[in-house]
């Protein structure tokens, strides 16, 4: 088995690990003019399929889950505040807060949900087993043994513990690590650990 973690944000990433937890590849979220569209996602997944075919291994996928839109946009901010208080700022929640603060928050949130749907649809079309994992779920497992603090810093600390020689960047000139890459990397590791237990991963929500 090989394991693919996907952070579906516009600044997200896809990361592929082998059965031993070694990184086989990483891709920034492909976009067209700043938007996530099916064609570049599909092309990236085809690259990953080629790797799986060469290795004769099945791809199992974890996609970070975004919530469905509640009837009242104001309720989203309350959910964000509650989540931040419990786990710290999470990439998806920060992006959603920006969308809520736009003049038409409902349209923004529907757009965000659309991009997540495009990614899930492309993965399903590849006929790979996948699961939708909330940030809170994978973070609870992967953050074990770390001190409380901002989520980006906690995730980076854990990732560097497991992959000390990885720069966590796509751009060598970038000063800071790529948090979408870090999250996708940890989600791939999360699903790799789950694979040690017999579970049905097909379109399963966590």
N, CA, C and O of each residue as an XYZ file, in Angstrom:
824
protein
N       0.830     -1.193      0.000
C       0.000      0.000      0.000
C       0.876      1.258      0.000
O       1.962      1.282      0.579
N       0.372      2.295     -0.664
C       0.957      3.622     -0.529
C      -0.170      4.570     -0.123
O      -1.346      4.296     -0.363
N       0.207      5.684      0.494
C      -0.780      6.498      1.203
C      -0.692      7.958      0.771
O       0.376      8.569      0.782
N      -1.850      8.497      0.390
C      -1.935      9.857     -0.124
C      -2.734     10.728      0.826
O      -3.894     10.436      1.117
N      -2.114     11.801      1.312
C      -2.810     12.784      2.132
C      -3.090     14.023      1.299
O      -2.218     14.488      0.564
N      -4.308     14.566      1.408
C      -4.696     15.729      0.616
C      -5.256     16.820      1.503
O      -6.277     16.631      2.164
N      -4.586     17.968      1.518
C      -5.127     19.189      2.102
C      -5.816     19.930      0.970
O      -5.138     20.415      0.065
N      -7.163     20.037      0.988
C      -7.895     20.542     -0.175
C      -7.975     22.055     -0.308
O      -8.681     22.550     -1.187
N      -7.277     22.801      0.533
C      -7.310     24.255      0.428
C      -6.614     24.761     -0.818
O      -5.839     24.038     -1.444
N      -6.891     26.006     -1.176
C      -6.270     26.604     -2.355
C      -4.749     26.635     -2.215
O      -4.025     26.612     -3.211
N      -4.271     26.688     -0.970
C      -2.829     26.621     -0.700
C      -2.468     25.270     -0.095
O      -1.496     25.148      0.650
N      -3.260     24.267     -0.425
C      -3.046     22.936      0.115
C      -1.992     22.155     -0.647
O      -1.172     22.730     -1.363
N      -2.021     20.834     -0.486
C      -0.992     19.998     -1.103
C      -1.451     18.552     -1.113
O      -2.422     18.182     -0.453
N      -0.735     17.749     -1.871
C      -0.916     16.299     -1.910
C       0.438     15.676     -1.603
O       1.450     16.065     -2.187
N       0.460     14.709     -0.688
C       1.713     14.058     -0.307
C       1.508     12.548     -0.316
O       0.506     12.037      0.184
N       2.480     11.845     -0.898
C       2.415     10.387     -1.038
C       3.517      9.744     -0.210
O       4.687     10.110     -0.318
N       3.123      8.767      0.631
C       4.077      8.020      1.455
C       4.039      6.545      1.091
O       3.015      6.028      0.644
N       5.180      5.868      1.290
C       5.180      4.425      1.107
C       4.790      3.740      2.413
O       4.470      4.407      3.397
N       4.817      2.422      2.418
C       4.361      1.671      3.585
C       5.247      1.863      4.806
O       4.837      1.559      5.926
N       6.462      2.366      4.596
C       7.383      2.615      5.707
C       7.340      4.070      6.173
O       8.043      4.437      7.115
N       6.527      4.897      5.527
C       6.427      6.297      5.914
C       7.420      7.193      5.207
O       7.586      8.349      5.598
N       8.081      6.697      4.184
C       9.023      7.520      3.415
C       8.254      8.271      2.323
O       7.331      7.726      1.718
N       8.638      9.508      2.082
C       7.931     10.330      1.112
C       8.281      9.910     -0.307
O       9.452      9.862     -0.682
N       7.244      9.605     -1.095
C       7.437      9.250     -2.499
C       7.240     10.443     -3.414
O       7.732     10.449     -4.542
N       6.528     11.448     -2.941
C       6.283     12.620     -3.765
C       5.394     13.609     -3.046
O       4.676     13.258     -2.109
N       5.450     14.859     -3.499
C       4.611     15.921     -2.941
C       4.294     16.913     -4.044
O       5.152     17.237     -4.865
N       3.058     17.394     -4.062
C       2.593     18.300     -5.103
C       1.813     19.445     -4.466
O       0.919     19.197     -3.656
N       2.129     20.694     -4.812
C       1.272     21.789     -4.350
C      -0.094     21.657     -5.012
O      -0.201     21.116     -6.113
N      -1.130     22.145     -4.353
C      -2.465     22.036     -4.927
C      -2.492     22.715     -6.291
O      -2.258     23.921     -6.380
N      -2.773     21.961     -7.361
C      -2.757     22.546     -8.709
C      -3.983     23.442     -8.919
O      -5.101     23.086     -8.547
N      -3.750     24.594     -9.513
C      -4.830     25.553     -9.740
C      -4.745     26.127    -11.152
O      -3.717     26.028    -11.823
N      -5.843     26.724    -11.578
C      -5.897     27.489    -12.820
C      -6.390     28.882    -12.470
O      -7.529     29.052    -12.035
N      -5.535     29.878    -12.660
C      -5.859     31.259    -12.327
C      -6.405     31.376    -10.902
O      -7.401     32.055    -10.652
N      -5.726     30.697     -9.978
C      -6.077     30.807     -8.577
C      -7.287     30.004     -8.145
O      -7.772     30.174     -7.026
N      -7.786     29.126     -9.015
C      -8.941     28.304     -8.669
C      -8.616     26.833     -8.851
O      -7.836     26.451     -9.723
N      -9.231     26.018     -8.009
C      -9.063     24.576     -8.126
C     -10.061     24.056     -9.151
O     -11.270     24.236     -9.008
N      -9.538     23.409    -10.185
C     -10.374     22.863    -11.245
C     -10.056     21.376    -11.423
O      -8.998     20.897    -11.016
N     -10.995     20.663    -12.037
C     -10.871     19.209    -12.132
C      -9.674     18.764    -12.975
O      -8.992     17.806    -12.610
N      -9.406     19.444    -14.097
C      -8.381     18.958    -15.013
C      -6.988     18.894    -14.384
O      -6.339     17.853    -14.483
N      -6.498     19.966    -13.738
C      -5.163     19.846    -13.128
C      -5.115     18.864    -11.966
O      -4.092     18.217    -11.740
N      -6.230     18.748    -11.221
C      -6.280     17.747    -10.154
C      -6.153     16.349    -10.760
O      -5.399     15.510    -10.267
N      -6.898     16.117    -11.829
C      -6.878     14.810    -12.487
C      -5.482     14.480    -13.014
O      -5.025     13.343    -12.897
N      -4.813     15.465    -13.588
C      -3.468     15.235    -14.108
C      -2.505     14.862    -12.986
O      -1.664     13.978    -13.152
N      -2.630     15.534    -11.847
C      -1.768     15.213    -10.703
C      -2.045     13.800    -10.199
O      -1.117     13.055     -9.884
N      -3.311     13.437    -10.124
C      -3.652     12.090     -9.679
C      -3.156     11.034    -10.658
O      -2.822      9.920    -10.255
N      -3.108     11.378    -11.942
C      -2.559     10.445    -12.925
C      -1.066     10.214    -12.676
O      -0.572      9.099    -12.848
N      -0.359     11.254    -12.277
C       1.054     11.094    -11.923
C       1.201     10.122    -10.753
O       2.083      9.264    -10.736
N       0.309     10.286     -9.780
C       0.353      9.415     -8.605
C      -0.014      7.990     -8.986
O       0.573      7.035     -8.476
N      -0.986      7.845     -9.883
C      -1.355      6.507    -10.346
C      -0.169      5.832    -11.024
O       0.045      4.634    -10.839
N       0.608      6.584    -11.809
C       1.777      6.014    -12.477
C       2.769      5.473    -11.449
O       3.369      4.419    -11.659
N       2.943      6.191    -10.342
C       3.838      5.729     -9.278
C       3.306      4.435     -8.681
O       4.065      3.495     -8.445
N       1.997      4.387     -8.438
C       1.404      3.182     -7.842
C       1.518      1.987     -8.788
O       1.749      0.861     -8.347
N       1.355      2.237    -10.101
C       1.480      1.148    -11.071
C       2.919      0.625    -11.119
O       3.146     -0.583    -11.188
N       3.882      1.541    -11.082
C       5.284      1.124    -11.107
C       5.624      0.261     -9.893
O       6.427     -0.669     -9.978
N       4.997      0.589     -8.765
C       5.282     -0.124     -7.520
C       4.327     -1.307     -7.296
O       4.499     -2.090     -6.362
N       3.328     -1.418     -8.163
C       2.318     -2.470     -8.036
C       1.636     -2.408     -6.677
O       1.420     -3.429     -6.024
N       1.306     -1.200     -6.271
C       0.691     -1.005     -4.964
C      -0.592     -0.180     -5.099
O      -0.716      0.659     -5.991
N      -1.536     -0.433     -4.201
C      -2.805      0.294     -4.161
C      -2.623      1.605     -3.406
O      -1.898      1.663     -2.413
N      -3.286      2.655     -3.883
C      -3.257      3.951     -3.207
C      -4.446      4.055     -2.258
O      -5.585      3.819     -2.661
N      -4.188      4.402     -1.018
C      -5.249      4.723     -0.068
C      -5.133      6.209      0.256
O      -4.032      6.738      0.405
N      -6.272      6.868      0.363
C      -6.291      8.321      0.397
C      -7.008      8.861      1.632
O      -8.034      8.326      2.051
N      -6.458      9.918      2.202
C      -7.118     10.693      3.257
C      -7.288     12.121      2.748
O      -6.311     12.777      2.388
N      -8.524     12.595      2.721
C      -8.834     13.964      2.303
C      -9.346     14.722      3.522
O     -10.244     14.247      4.217
N      -8.786     15.888      3.782
C      -9.277     16.661      4.916
C     -10.709     17.107      4.656
O     -11.022     17.662      3.602
N     -11.564     16.857      5.627
C     -12.994     17.098      5.461
C     -13.347     18.548      5.787
O     -12.894     19.102      6.788
N     -14.162     19.150      4.925
C     -14.723     20.470      5.206
C     -16.190     20.272      5.508
O     -16.832     19.382      4.950
N     -16.738     21.121      6.411
C     -18.121     20.945      6.806
C     -19.065     21.471      5.740
O     -18.679     22.271      4.888
N     -20.308     21.011      5.802
C     -21.333     21.533      4.912
C     -21.831     22.854      5.439
O     -21.714     23.127      6.634
N     -22.393     23.695      4.559
C     -22.787     25.036      4.928
C     -24.048     25.037      5.780
O     -25.072     24.516      5.337
N     -24.015     25.611      7.004
C     -25.226     25.747      7.791
C     -26.104     26.849      7.213
O     -25.644     27.649      6.398
N     -27.363     26.892      7.630
C     -28.297     27.866      7.063
C     -27.913     29.289      7.411
O     -28.189     30.206      6.638
N     -27.286     29.493      8.550
C     -26.914     30.838      8.976
C     -25.400     30.962      8.964
O     -24.717     30.245      9.696
N     -24.861     31.865      8.141
C     -23.413     32.033      8.041
C     -22.805     32.416      9.381
O     -21.661     32.062      9.665
N     -23.557     33.137     10.209
C     -23.027     33.548     11.508
C     -22.673     32.339     12.359
O     -21.768     32.405     13.192
N     -23.384     31.230     12.152
C     -23.105     30.023     12.922
C     -21.721     29.483     12.612
O     -21.107     28.827     13.454
N     -21.224     29.753     11.412
C     -19.893     29.269     11.034
C     -18.832     29.919     11.897
O     -17.918     29.245     12.372
N     -18.942     31.222     12.105
C     -17.963     31.918     12.935
C     -17.931     31.341     14.344
O     -16.863     31.224     14.946
N     -19.101     30.982     14.871
C     -19.155     30.388     16.201
C     -18.445     29.036     16.210
O     -17.725     28.707     17.152
N     -18.660     28.253     15.141
C     -17.977     26.964     15.043
C     -16.468     27.159     14.963
O     -15.700     26.420     15.579
N     -16.057     28.158     14.199
C     -14.622     28.448     14.060
C     -14.027     28.816     15.400
O     -12.966     28.315     15.772
N     -14.718     29.708     16.141
C     -14.218     30.139     17.441
C     -14.089     28.952     18.390
O     -13.099     28.838     19.113
N     -15.089     28.066     18.390
C     -15.055     26.907     19.267
C     -13.905     25.977     18.906
O     -13.230     25.439     19.784
N     -13.689     25.796     17.620
C     -12.608     24.919     17.167
C     -11.252     25.513     17.502
O     -10.354     24.799     17.948
N     -11.097     26.813     17.290
C      -9.829     27.470     17.587
C      -9.511     27.379     19.072
O      -8.358     27.188     19.459
N     -10.537     27.514     19.896
C     -10.319     27.448     21.334
C      -9.858     26.066     21.763
O      -9.121     25.913     22.737
N     -10.307     25.058     21.013
C      -9.990     23.674     21.371
C      -8.677     23.190     20.774
O      -7.896     22.519     21.448
N      -8.429     23.530     19.502
C      -7.272     22.950     18.805
C      -6.287     23.970     18.265
O      -5.219     23.585     17.788
N      -6.605     25.258     18.322
C      -5.739     26.253     17.707
C      -6.186     26.545     16.296
O      -7.081     25.882     15.772
N      -5.572     27.529     15.680
C      -5.961     27.915     14.319
C      -5.597     26.820     13.336
O      -4.456     26.360     13.303
N      -6.565     26.403     12.536
C      -6.348     25.387     11.525
C      -6.466     26.038     10.160
O      -7.242     26.975      9.975
N      -5.686     25.535      9.195
C      -5.646     26.144      7.873
C      -7.031     26.310      7.274
O      -7.383     27.397      6.818
N      -7.825     25.238      7.271
C      -9.145     25.321      6.658
C     -10.039     26.316      7.363
O     -10.788     27.042      6.709
N      -9.978     26.365      8.683
C     -10.828     27.291      9.432
C     -10.424     28.731      9.163
O     -11.285     29.606      9.073
N      -9.145     28.988      9.036
C      -8.713     30.360      8.749
C      -9.232     30.800      7.397
O      -9.703     31.927      7.246
N      -9.150     29.914      6.407
C      -9.630     30.264      5.078
C     -11.140     30.482      5.091
O     -11.650     31.379      4.419
N     -11.851     29.661      5.858
C     -13.294     29.813      5.923
C     -13.686     31.119      6.607
O     -14.668     31.754      6.226
N     -12.920     31.514      7.613
C     -13.235     32.788      8.268
C     -13.125     33.944      7.274
O     -13.952     34.856      7.288
N     -12.110     33.906      6.414
C     -11.977     34.952      5.405
C     -13.189     34.966      4.482
O     -13.693     36.025      4.110
N     -13.652     33.752      4.116
C     -14.813     33.677      3.244
C     -16.055     34.238      3.922
O     -16.858     34.922      3.288
N     -16.214     33.946      5.221
C     -17.371     34.443      5.954
C     -17.372     35.963      5.986
O     -18.428     36.593      5.921
N     -16.186     36.547      6.088
C     -16.087     37.998      6.194
C     -16.236     38.707      4.855
O     -16.296     39.936      4.813
N     -16.296     37.958      3.768
C     -16.538     38.580      2.483
C     -17.977     39.074      2.428
O     -18.818     38.644      3.217
N     -18.259     39.984      1.488
C     -19.594     40.577      1.411
C     -20.669     39.511      1.228
O     -21.763     39.626      1.780
N     -20.359     38.486      0.459
C     -21.308     37.389      0.274
C     -20.671     36.110      0.779
O     -20.099     35.342      0.006
N     -20.774     35.886      2.082
C     -20.141     34.734      2.692
C     -20.686     33.424      2.187
O     -19.939     32.459      2.027
N     -21.997     33.373      1.929
C     -22.602     32.126      1.476
C     -21.990     31.671      0.158
O     -21.693     30.489     -0.013
N     -21.802     32.593     -0.765
C     -21.215     32.247     -2.058
C     -19.800     31.736     -1.871
O     -19.398     30.757     -2.500
N     -19.027     32.413     -0.987
C     -17.650     31.995     -0.744
C     -17.570     30.593     -0.180
O     -16.721     29.804     -0.594
N     -18.447     30.272      0.763
C     -18.414     28.966      1.389
C     -18.836     27.886      0.403
O     -18.268     26.794      0.385
N     -19.838     28.199     -0.417
C     -20.234     27.240     -1.449
C     -19.091     26.977     -2.408
O     -18.904     25.847     -2.860
N     -18.316     28.022     -2.727
C     -17.171     27.860     -3.606
C     -16.126     26.958     -2.963
O     -15.537     26.112     -3.635
N     -15.896     27.133     -1.669
C     -14.923     26.308     -0.956
C     -15.377     24.850     -0.944
O     -14.581     23.936     -1.157
N     -16.673     24.650     -0.690
C     -17.209     23.301     -0.718
C     -17.111     22.680     -2.099
O     -16.909     21.473     -2.232
N     -17.254     23.511     -3.129
C     -17.150     23.025     -4.504
C     -15.765     22.473     -4.772
O     -15.629     21.410     -5.378
N     -14.727     23.182     -4.327
C     -13.364     22.711     -4.579
C     -13.110     21.384     -3.881
O     -12.475     20.494     -4.447
N     -13.602     21.248     -2.655
C     -13.436     19.983     -1.941
C     -14.168     18.870     -2.673
O     -13.690     17.737     -2.735
N     -15.340     19.201     -3.233
C     -16.104     18.213     -3.986
C     -15.399     17.779     -5.257
O     -15.452     16.609     -5.637
N     -14.734     18.726     -5.918
C     -13.969     18.394     -7.124
C     -12.875     17.389     -6.793
O     -12.682     16.405     -7.507
N     -12.166     17.645     -5.710
C     -11.071     16.759     -5.317
C     -11.597     15.373     -4.967
O     -11.053     14.364     -5.414
N     -12.660     15.329     -4.163
C     -13.219     14.033     -3.783
C     -13.720     13.277     -5.008
O     -13.530     12.066     -5.123
N     -14.367     14.011     -5.933
C     -14.877     13.363     -7.139
C     -13.771     12.771     -7.988
O     -13.914     11.669     -8.519
N     -12.670     13.493     -8.121
C     -11.545     12.990     -8.911
C     -10.931     11.754     -8.266
O     -10.586     10.793     -8.953
N     -10.795     11.785     -6.938
C     -10.248     10.626     -6.229
C     -11.172      9.418     -6.397
O     -10.708      8.302     -6.633
N     -12.477      9.648     -6.276
C     -13.443      8.552     -6.441
C     -13.373      7.975     -7.856
O     -13.481      6.764     -8.050
N     -13.189      8.860     -8.844
C     -13.102      8.399    -10.230
C     -11.856      7.548    -10.470
O     -11.838      6.707    -11.369
N     -10.825      7.766     -9.671
C      -9.632      6.919     -9.770
C      -9.872      5.528     -9.189
O      -9.056      4.622     -9.359
N     -11.006      5.373     -8.501
C     -11.390      4.104     -7.865
C     -10.399      3.704     -6.771
O     -10.098      2.526     -6.585
N      -9.904      4.708     -6.057
C      -9.048      4.469     -4.900
C      -9.897      4.516     -3.637
O     -10.809      5.338     -3.545
N      -9.622      3.659     -2.668
C     -10.308      3.774     -1.380
C      -9.875      5.072     -0.694
O      -8.692      5.411     -0.670
N     -10.840      5.779     -0.146
C     -10.505      7.047      0.509
C     -11.386      7.272      1.718
O     -12.438      6.650      1.869
N     -10.942      8.166      2.571
C     -11.732      8.575      3.717
C     -11.632     10.079      3.883
O     -10.625     10.690      3.524
N     -12.677     10.667      4.425
C     -12.702     12.088      4.741
C     -12.392     12.227      6.223
O     -13.072     11.641      7.065
N     -11.364     13.005      6.537
C     -10.892     13.104      7.908
C     -10.941     14.560      8.363
O     -10.347     15.436      7.733
N     -11.646     14.809      9.450
C     -11.700     16.176      9.971
C     -10.340     16.562     10.535
O      -9.597     15.694     10.991
N      -9.999     17.849     10.514
C      -8.730     18.271     11.102
C      -8.575     17.801     12.543
O      -7.503     17.357     12.952
N      -9.651     17.904     13.298
C      -9.587     17.523     14.707
C      -9.222     16.050     14.875
O      -8.507     15.691     15.811
N      -9.709     15.198     13.972
C      -9.461     13.757     14.082
C      -7.993     13.421     13.856
O      -7.370     12.753     14.681
N      -7.437     13.889     12.726
C      -6.042     13.512     12.468
C      -5.082     14.238     13.411
O      -4.042     13.692     13.778
N      -5.429     15.468     13.803
C      -4.556     16.193     14.723
C      -4.518     15.534     16.097
O      -3.469     15.480     16.739
N      -5.668     15.034     16.542
C      -5.707     14.370     17.855
C      -4.738     13.201     17.906
O      -4.099     12.963     18.931
N      -4.627     12.470     16.801
C      -3.707     11.331     16.749
C      -2.267     11.781     16.569
O      -1.371     11.313     17.272
N      -2.047     12.687     15.628
C      -0.677     13.042     15.260
C      -0.018     13.997     16.238
O       1.209     14.056     16.307
N      -0.804     14.743     16.992
C      -0.239     15.703     17.939
C       0.072     15.100     19.303
O       0.517     15.819     20.198
N      -0.145     13.827     19.480
C       0.102     13.206     20.784
C       1.527     13.474     21.245
O       2.481     13.329     20.481
N       1.655     13.870     22.518
C       2.975     14.115     23.071
C       3.547     15.487     22.791
O       4.705     15.752     23.114
N       2.732     16.393     22.178
C       3.217     17.747     21.903
C       2.549     18.745     22.844
O       1.460     18.497     23.362
N       3.212     19.864     23.053
C       2.655     20.920     23.897
C       1.600     21.697     23.121
O       1.654     21.775     21.894
N       0.634     22.275     23.844
C      -0.386     23.086     23.202
C       0.248     24.332     22.592
O       1.266     24.829     23.072
N      -0.370     24.819     21.534
C       0.139     25.995     20.840
C      -0.533     26.143     19.501
O      -1.458     25.391     19.195
N      -0.096     27.095     18.684
C      -0.675     27.280     17.349
C      -0.573     25.998     16.529
O       0.437     25.296     16.578
N      -1.625     25.700     15.777
C      -1.673     24.422     15.065
C      -0.562     24.281     14.035
O       0.000     23.196     13.880
N      -0.231     25.374     13.320
C       0.826     25.288     12.318
C       2.140     24.860     12.958
O       2.855     24.006     12.434
N       2.443     25.468     14.101
C       3.695     25.153     14.782
C       3.695     23.728     15.318
O       4.710     23.036     15.235
N       2.571     23.283     15.864
C       2.498     21.920     16.395
C       2.675     20.893     15.283
O       3.419     19.924     15.431
N       1.988     21.115     14.176
C       2.100     20.172     13.064
C       3.514     20.138     12.511
O       4.034     19.070     12.188
N       4.139     21.310     12.402
C       5.505     21.368     11.889
C       6.468     20.640     12.821
O       7.364     19.929     12.368
N       6.277     20.822     14.122
C       7.131     20.157     15.099
C       7.040     18.644     14.961
O       8.056     17.948     14.980
N       5.814     18.137     14.821
C       5.612     16.696     14.671
C       6.229     16.206     13.364
O       6.912     15.183     13.336
N       5.983     16.945     12.282
C       6.503     16.535     10.976
C       8.036     16.474     10.982
O       8.623     15.544     10.428
N       8.675     17.456     11.601
C      10.141     17.457     11.651
C      10.669     16.327     12.535
O      11.789     15.856     12.339
N       9.884     15.903     13.485
C      10.283     14.780     14.329
C      10.327     13.498     13.505
O      11.238     12.684     13.655
N       9.328     13.325     12.626
C       9.254     12.120     11.812
C      10.151     12.188     10.578
O      10.722     11.178     10.166
N      10.275     13.378      9.989
C      11.058     13.563      8.760
C      12.037     14.714      8.962
O      11.853     15.786      8.385
N      13.066     14.510      9.764
C      13.976     15.607     10.145
C      14.736     16.235      8.977
O      15.160     17.386      9.077
N      14.917     15.518      7.890
C      15.683     16.047      6.759
C      14.811     16.688      5.687
O      15.315     17.176      4.675
N      13.509     16.683      5.911
C      12.581     17.269      4.941
C      12.448     18.769      5.221
O      12.240     19.175      6.365
N      12.568     19.590      4.170
C      12.463     21.045      4.356
C      11.023     21.501      4.532
O      10.783     22.615      4.999
N      10.065     20.663      4.169
C       8.634     21.007      4.234
C       8.320     22.210      3.344
O       7.457     23.026      3.667
N       9.029     22.308      2.224
C       8.831     23.428      1.305
C       8.740     22.905     -0.129
O       9.279     21.846     -0.452
N       8.051     23.663     -0.976
C       8.095     23.424     -2.419
C       9.107     24.358     -3.071
O       9.755     24.002     -4.055
N       9.233     25.549     -2.513
C      10.125     26.576     -3.039
C      11.320     26.709     -2.114
O      11.174     27.088     -0.952
N      12.510     26.397     -2.632
C      13.709     26.468     -1.800
C      13.966     27.872     -1.265
O      14.582     28.037     -0.212
N      13.495     28.878     -1.989
C      13.713     30.247     -1.554
C      12.727     30.717     -0.502
O      12.879     31.804      0.055
N      11.732     29.914     -0.232
C      10.722     30.269      0.754
C      11.312     30.199      2.154
O      12.000     29.237      2.496
N      11.043     31.222      2.966
C      11.591     31.254      4.318
C      10.843     30.305      5.247
O      11.460     29.594      6.039
N       9.514     30.293      5.151
C       8.714     29.466      6.044
C       8.337     28.147      5.366
O       8.331     28.034      4.141
N       8.027     27.163      6.195
C       7.566     25.881      5.669
C       6.185     26.055      5.032
O       5.479     27.025      5.305
N       5.823     25.111      4.192
C       4.522     25.130      3.523
C       3.545     24.358      4.397
O       3.624     23.133      4.480
N       2.614     25.067      5.056
C       1.745     24.388      6.010
C       0.782     23.416      5.331
O       0.376     22.430      5.945
N       0.409     23.674      4.073
C      -0.425     22.711      3.352
C       0.305     21.402      3.138
O      -0.291     20.332      3.257
N       1.595     21.474      2.821
C       2.414     20.276      2.650
C       2.519     19.522      3.974
O       2.394     18.298      4.013
N       2.749     20.262      5.051
C       2.870     19.635      6.372
C       1.587     18.895      6.737
O       1.634     17.750      7.185
N       0.435     19.552      6.545
C      -0.838     18.915      6.887
C      -1.088     17.672      6.037
O      -1.514     16.640      6.556
N      -0.825     17.768      4.731
C      -1.023     16.621      3.854
C      -0.094     15.473      4.231
O      -0.475     14.305      4.168
N       1.120     15.819      4.621
C       2.099     14.813      5.043
C       1.612     14.076      6.287
O       1.704     12.851      6.371
N       1.095     14.834      7.249
C       0.614     14.211      8.479
C      -0.662     13.402      8.250
O      -0.881     12.389      8.915
N      -1.504     13.842      7.312
C      -2.696     13.053      6.992
C      -2.313     11.740      6.324
O      -2.922     10.704      6.593
N      -1.307     11.776      5.455
C      -0.829     10.538      4.834
C      -0.282      9.588      5.896
O      -0.515      8.381      5.837
N       0.440     10.133      6.857
C       0.967      9.304      7.945
C      -0.166      8.773      8.815
O      -0.119      7.640      9.294
N      -1.186      9.608      9.013
C      -2.341      9.183      9.802
C      -3.020      7.969      9.165
O      -3.326      6.995      9.853
N      -3.253      8.028      7.864
C      -3.932      6.911      7.206
C      -3.010      5.690      7.108
O      -3.483      4.553      7.087
N      -1.697      5.924      7.047
C      -0.757      4.799      7.054
C      -0.852      4.049      8.379
O      -0.800      2.819      8.412
N      -0.992      4.794      9.464
C      -1.130      4.151     10.773
C      -2.457      3.416     10.884
O      -2.522      2.327     11.455
N      -3.505      4.004     10.343
C      -4.799      3.336     10.370
C      -4.760      2.012      9.633
O      -5.466      1.071      9.995
N      -3.941      1.938      8.607
C      -3.880      0.730      7.781
C      -3.363     -0.474      8.561
O      -3.518     -1.612      8.119
N      -2.756     -0.234      9.706
C      -2.291     -1.349     10.523
C      -3.455     -2.063     11.203
O      -3.302     -3.157     11.746
N      -4.646     -1.407     11.161
C      -5.856     -2.020     11.706
C      -6.825     -2.286     10.562
O      -6.915     -1.465      9.649
N      -7.538     -3.377     10.576
C      -8.472     -3.689      9.489
C      -9.703     -2.797      9.540
O     -10.604     -3.031     10.347
N      -9.754     -1.754      8.670
C     -10.908     -0.862      8.606
C     -11.307     -0.693      7.152
O     -10.485     -0.846      6.249
N     -12.577     -0.376      6.934
C     -13.074     -0.102      5.590
C     -12.842      1.364      5.293
O     -13.475      2.227      5.901
N     -11.943      1.656      4.364
C     -11.582      3.038      4.078
C     -12.390      3.627      2.937
O     -12.186      4.795      2.605
N     -13.281      2.892      2.327
C     -13.996      3.377      1.151
C     -14.988      4.468      1.522
O     -15.999      4.213      2.177
N     -14.675      5.712      1.086
C     -15.565      6.863      1.282
C     -16.038      6.958      2.722
O     -17.196      7.292      2.970
N     -15.159      6.669      3.675
C     -15.550      6.679      5.074
C     -15.267      8.042      5.676
O     -14.224      8.633      5.398
N     -16.170      8.552      6.492
C     -15.970      9.824      7.178
C     -15.466      9.554      8.578
O     -15.867      8.588      9.228
N     -14.554     10.452      9.045
C     -14.051     10.304     10.410
C     -14.251     11.592     11.157
O     -13.895     11.686     12.332
